[in-house]
Amino acid sequence: MNKMDIINKLATDINVNQKIAKIAVDTIIESIKKAIINNERVEIRGFGSFTLREYKAYRGRNPKSGETVQVEPKRLPYFKVGKELKEMVWTDED
């Protein structure tokens, strides 16, 4: 499922045109992005939470050449699945 699929589903489910649904989806996504950039935690109950994780610098290895390289510190978005979604996905049928 991609962004356009979500827009179409929203438009169908609440009986609005695609333009209104696109504005709604874009607003939600932009709000989440801005919150993460501002180091705020975004929690959607039953789905999961988005946070910003900071990673320290470390010495890594280039897998192609084998040489040691210095990896700079970085900040990356992180998603943690919520308990309800995890339980819905989890199956013991393996």
C-alpha positions as CSV (number, residue, x, y, z in Angstrom):
1,M,0.0,0.0,0.0
2,N,1.4,3.4,-0.9
3,K,0.3,7.0,-0.2
4,M,-2.1,7.2,-3.1
5,D,-3.8,3.9,-2.0
6,I,-4.3,5.5,1.5
7,I,-5.8,8.6,-0.1
8,N,-8.2,6.6,-2.2
9,K,-9.2,4.4,0.8
10,L,-9.9,7.5,2.9
11,A,-11.9,9.2,0.1
12,T,-14.0,6.1,-0.3
13,D,-14.5,5.4,3.4
14,I,-15.6,8.9,4.4
15,N,-17.2,9.7,1.1
16,V,-15.1,12.8,0.1
17,N,-13.3,13.7,-3.0
18,Q,-9.7,12.8,-3.5
19,K,-8.5,16.4,-3.1
20,I,-9.9,16.6,0.4
21,A,-8.5,13.1,1.3
22,K,-5.1,14.1,-0.1
23,I,-5.0,17.2,2.1
24,A,-5.9,15.2,5.2
25,V,-3.2,12.5,4.5
26,D,-0.6,15.1,3.7
27,T,-1.4,17.1,6.8
28,I,-1.0,14.0,9.0
29,I,2.3,13.0,7.4
30,E,3.7,16.5,7.6
31,S,2.6,16.8,11.3
32,I,4.4,13.5,12.1
33,K,7.6,14.6,10.2
34,K,7.7,18.0,11.9
35,A,7.3,16.4,15.4
36,I,10.1,13.9,14.7
37,I,12.4,16.6,13.4
38,N,11.7,18.6,16.6
39,N,12.6,15.5,18.7
40,E,9.0,15.0,19.8
41,R,7.6,11.5,20.3
42,V,4.5,10.7,18.1
43,E,2.3,7.9,19.5
44,I,-0.6,6.4,17.7
45,R,-2.4,4.1,20.1
46,G,-2.8,0.6,18.8
47,F,-0.4,1.3,15.9
48,G,3.0,2.4,17.3
49,S,5.3,5.3,18.1
50,F,7.8,7.3,16.2
51,T,10.9,8.8,17.8
52,L,14.2,10.3,16.9
53,R,17.2,8.1,17.8
54,E,20.7,9.5,18.1
55,Y,23.7,7.3,17.3
56,K,27.2,8.0,18.4
57,A,30.2,7.9,16.1
58,Y,31.9,4.5,15.7
59,R,34.6,2.7,13.7
60,G,33.0,0.6,11.0
61,R,34.2,-1.5,8.1
62,N,33.6,-1.0,4.4
63,P,32.3,-4.5,3.4
64,K,33.5,-4.1,-0.1
65,S,37.2,-3.2,0.5
66,G,37.5,-4.4,4.1
67,E,39.1,-1.1,5.2
68,T,38.2,0.5,8.6
69,V,36.2,3.8,8.3
70,Q,35.0,6.3,10.8
71,V,31.2,6.6,10.9
72,E,29.9,10.0,11.9
73,P,27.2,10.4,14.6
74,K,23.7,10.5,13.2
75,R,20.1,11.1,14.1
76,L,17.5,8.8,12.5
77,P,13.8,8.3,12.8
78,Y,12.7,5.1,14.6
79,F,9.4,3.3,14.6
80,K,8.3,1.0,17.5
81,V,5.3,-1.2,16.8
82,G,2.5,-0.9,19.3
83,K,1.3,-3.9,21.4
84,E,-2.1,-4.2,19.7
85,L,-0.6,-4.2,16.2
86,K,2.1,-6.6,17.2
87,E,-0.4,-9.0,18.6
88,M,-2.5,-8.8,15.5
89,V,0.5,-9.6,13.3
90,W,2.0,-12.3,15.5
91,T,0.9,-15.8,14.8
92,D,2.1,-19.1,16.3
93,E,1.4,-21.0,13.1
94,D,5.1,-21.3,12.1
